[in-house]
């Protein structure tokens, strides 16, 4: 099982053992995209997304290099987790690859708000600064704020005004 921690500093674990991330920031950013956007990504689109300033062939070469760095980081079972064909790249399904963001979403859907909030510590991919990350970070922050508002409304309805006030103040700490 591959576990990716995307909230806070990006980390990866394979079968419970923490692995060294690729040295390339683009490879780490690529891993972040694959982990957050769980679908098959056409190679051409990934190359253009991460290397827009170079010719297509150079961008595809850079993508191959980043994928190679990811395979090294994932170790001997990399092909079990990283599904790369000539046309597309994706991470394996949730039975092979899980993320804390996916776990957060599952817990919210199950109504386990406190557990979900425990996972939501730190900014989404806080060690990456690509443009695409900022948009996803804002989306995740909005999800956390919505959860806090929902919890505050529940506390208020239950008559626990102190808890409601405390929960209402927390979004300000997320985005002062």
N, C-alpha and C positions, 0 to 999 in steps of 0.2 A: 504494500500500500504506500502510495506517495501522498504525503501531507504537506500542503503549502500554507504557510502563515502569511497572509497578505495585510493584516491589520497590524500596524506598527512596522517594524523592520521585516523585510522579506526574508523568510527562512524556508528551507525545505528539508524534509525527513523522508528517508526511504526505509520502510519496515522498522520504524522507531529509531533509526540512527540519523542524526543530523548530518547533512552533507554540506560541503563547501560550495557556495554559489559560484557561478562563472565570474571571472575577473571582468569581463566585458559588461558595461552598463547596458548596452543594447541587448545583449543576451538576457540579462535580468528583466529588462523591460518587455522583451518578447515573451518571456515566461509569464510575466504579469498579465499580458493581453490574453495569452492562451488560457490562463487560469480564470480570468474574469469573464471572458467571452467564450463560453464553452460550446464551440462549434468548429467545423472544419473551415480553415481560413485559406483561400487561394494563395499560393506562393507569391504570385505577382502583386496581389494587394498588400501582403505583408512587406514585401521588398519596397514597394512604393511608400508605404506608411512609415517605415523606419529609416529609409535612405532616399528621401524624395529629391535630394540635391544632386544625385549622381545618375548616370545612364543606367538603363534597365539591367543590362548584363552585369555591371558592377554591383548594383543593388542586390541582384540574385546571388552573386558570389558572396557578398557580405551576409546575406541571409543563411546561406549554407554554412558559413563560418560560425555564425551565432548558434545555429542548430547543432553543430558539432560540439561547441562549448557546452550547450545544454546536455547533450548526450554524455559527455565526460562527467558533468556534475551529477547526473542521475545514476551513473555507474553501470554495472553489468546488465541490469534489467531495463535499461533506458528504452528499448523498443517496446516494452510492455506499457510504458507511460506516455511516451512521445510518439505519436502516430504521424509519420511524415511519408508522403508519397511524392511522386513527381509533380502532382498537381496541387496538393493541399497539405496543411499542417494542423494538428489538433492535439489536445491531451485526451487520454483515455477517459472513459465514463466514470461516474461517481463510485462505481464498485472498485475502481483502481486508483483514482485520484480524488482527494477531498481537500477542500479549502475551509478556512475559518469563516470566510464570507458566506459560503454556501451553508455552513452550519448555523451562522447567525440568521440567515433567511429562513432556514428550516425551523429553528426555535421560535422565531416570531410567528410563523404560520401555525405552529402548534400551541401558541398562546403562552409559551414559557419565556415571558418577557425579562424576568430577572436574569435567567441563564443567558439569554441573548445579549443583554446589556453587559454581562461579565466578559463576553468575547470582544465587545466593541471598544477595546482599549487601544488608543493610539490611532493615528491617521492611516488611511488606506495607503499602502505602499509608500510610507513616509520617507524612505531613502531614495525614491525615484523622483525625477523632476521633469519628465517628458510632458508635453502639452496634453496628451490623451489622459494622463494620470489625473490632472487637475479636475477635469470634467467628472471622471469616475469618483474621485475623492469627494467632490461636492455632492454627487448623487448619494454616496454612502452616508455622508454626514446628514443629509436630509432624511434618510431612512432612520438614523439614530434619533434625530430630533423628533420625528413623527412618533417613534416608539416612546420617547420620554413624555411627549404631550399626551399620548394615549394612557400611559401609566399614571400621569398626574391627574387626568380626568377621572380615572378609576379610583384613585386615592381620595380625591375630593368627593366623589359620589358616595364613597364609603365613610365619609366624615373625618378622614385623617388629613386635616388641613396642613399639619406640619410636614408630612410626607409629600403632599401635593406641592407645597411651596418649594421644598428642597428639589423635587423633580423639575419644577418649572425653571429653577435657576441653572440647572445643569446645561441646557443648550447654550447659554451664554459662555460657559467655560469652553465649549467645543469651538465656538466661533465668535470671539469677543469683538 
